[in-house]
Amino acid sequence: MSTCFIINQAIPEICSDTTPAKIANSHTGWNSLLDRRWLPTQQHKFSFLADDLPHFPANIFISGVCSSTLDVARIFNEQELLDEWDSILGTRQQSGRGQLRRGWDSPEGNIYAALRLPSTGFFANELGSLVIGFLLAKALQELGYNARIKWPNDILVDDRKVGGILLEERAGKLMAGIGINVHSHPPAEQLRNEWAVPAGCLCKKEQTLPILQVWQTLVDYMHFCYNAQVVQYTTAKLISSVEKQLAWLGREVWIHGSDLINRSGRIMGISEDGGLKLRQKDEEKIIHNGSISLHP
């Protein structure tokens, strides 16, 4: 049986101590924590409050305010506390990281997670970020959202950015930093005006979603889909599956931050090494870095 842990002690320069009441007070999306039976426990040098997660494939550790959930994961990995598919959830990040090490705005009420992934199969090569993007998009679709992958590592719902993914590997352990706008999103004036995708969130106005339960549903589906389907895929099958979830396939986009900067192209698909295939006039190009936005 898996366990939900609340990190009950401060880790200097990484995260503050917290309790179920403190977390619930940070946002109503955490109120379900007050309905659980928390018992004190100790692992290695860390103190936790713990409750069972029946019929769930992994452990979840909930942090109070932290520098980033990836920082918490680094400390826990050093102590061998995280198995594959275990995750860290933070109520708020002070130094969240996005693509190209840009800051990730992290107010209370959203999902800020670090998820330990297998270091084998497709996660052992350059296709890893597309695999987790594919799994997350499919999981959001299971919840009823029109989710798509915006190459290379963003998640769109109805053409608005609701999430991002950042992979980090340290000492042979692969972590996915995942941010999902559940109850709020950055205002337009905070985005890069010239080419940012409009931001969105999962909630409709005046709606509250239970953050822990949403994350459990997403991880449960991603774990199931990976083990039941993706591990059996050939590279060609994976690419085909990713392309079906790709935002703007067949549409004209503007290219930023690559050797084709400030040029446009039509999205044709994904290359075998995870690059984006673009048609420019009568020539096909492949880019492996940078970003895209819809052609103005």
PETAQUI-V290896 format. One record per pair of residues at least 12 apart in sequence whose ideal C-beta (glycine too) atoms are under 6 Angstrom apart, sorted by sequence separation. I is the first residue (numbers start at 1). J is the second residue. If there is no record, write none. Layout:
i: [I	I]
j: [J	J]
This chain:
i: [137	145	146	153	252	275	20	38	93	165	186	265	266	275	20	37	92	185	252	253	265	36	73	164	185	265	271	72	92	133	163	185	91	163	184	20	249	69	93	136	162	248	181	182	183	69	90	66	89	129	68	87	88	243	58	59	60	61	62	63	64	65	67	68	182	243	260	57	58	67	68	87	242	258	86	239	258	264	84	133	258	132	257	82	84	256	257	44	256	161	235	255	9	129	160	161	162	8	128	162	253	254	8	160	8	73	253	254	253	5	6	69	157	252	69	70	132	5	69	18	3	4	15	16	4	15	16	1	2	15	123	14	2	119	2	3	4	5	6	7	2	14	15	117	14	116	117	14	114	115	195	114	26	113	98	112	23	111	110	111	110	109	104	109	107	139	142	29	27	105	26	27	139	139	135	138	135	135	156	77	149	148	149	150	70	195	148	73	111	70	70	134	137	121	134	130	151	85	130	126	127	126	29	57	32	29	28	29	30	29]
j: [149	157	158	165	264	287	33	51	106	178	199	278	279	288	34	51	106	199	266	267	279	51	88	179	200	280	286	88	108	149	179	201	108	180	201	38	267	88	112	155	181	267	201	202	203	90	112	90	113	153	93	113	114	269	85	86	87	88	89	90	91	92	94	95	209	270	287	85	86	95	96	115	270	287	116	270	289	295	116	165	290	165	290	116	118	290	291	79	291	197	272	292	47	167	198	199	200	47	167	201	292	293	48	200	49	114	294	295	295	48	49	112	200	295	113	114	176	50	114	64	50	51	63	64	53	64	65	52	53	66	174	67	56	174	58	59	60	61	62	63	59	71	72	174	72	175	176	75	175	176	256	177	91	178	164	179	91	180	181	182	182	183	179	184	184	218	221	109	108	186	108	109	221	222	222	225	225	226	247	173	245	245	246	247	168	293	247	175	215	175	177	242	245	231	245	242	276	223	274	273	274	274	183	223	210	208	208	209	211	211]
